[in-house]
Amino acid sequence: MGVSRGLLWTGIDQGLIDGLLVGFFGQRVPQLVGRLGSALQSGQVGTYAWVLVVGVLFVLGAFTIR
C-alpha cells in the first residue's frame, strides 16, 4: 500500500502524468499555439489573399525549376 500510494499514485500518476503530460501538453502547448495564431492573424482579408497568391507562385516555381 505504501509503495502504491507513495510511488505509483503520487510520483507517477500525479507527478508525471498529471503534472507533465496533462499540465504541460494539455494546457501550456495549446495556449502557446493559440497566442501564436492570434499574433499571426490581422483580420485583413487582402493580406491573406496576397500571402496565398505568393505561396501558390512559390510552389509552382519550385515545381517548374525541378
N, C-alpha and C positions, 0 to 999 in steps of 0.2 A: 504494500500500500504506500509506503514512504517513497519508494523509487517511482511508483506510478504517478503519485501526486507531485513529488518534488522535481523529478527529471522529465518525465513524459508530458505531464499536463502543464506545469509551469514553464519548464525550459523549452520543450519542443513546440507544444501547441500555442501557448500564449506568447512566448518569446520569438520563435522562428516563424511560425505560420501566421499568427495574428499580427505580430509586430512588423515583420519584414514583408511578407507576401501580400497580406491584405492592407496593411498600413501604408506601405510604400507603393507597390504596384497597383493596388486597388484605389488609392486616393491621390497620392502625390503625382504619379505619372499622368493620369487623366487631367489633373489641374494644370500641369505644365503644358500639355498638348493643347488644352483649351486656351490658355493665355497666349501661346504662340500663334494659334489660329486666329484669335481675336486681334492680335497685333498685325497680322498679315492682311486682314480684311479692312478695306477702306470704305466700302459701300458705293464706290464709283464704278458703275457698270461699264463705262467706256474703257476704263483702265483694265478691267477683267478681259474685255474683248481684245484689246491690243496685246495683252500677255498671251492670250490664246492664239492669236494670229502669229505672233513671234515664235511661239512654241511649235506650231504646225510647220512654219517655214524652216525652223531649226531641224525638226525631224525629217522633213522632205529633203533638206540639204544634206543631211547625214546619209540618207539612203542614196542620194544622187552621187555623192562623192565616192561611195563604195563602188 
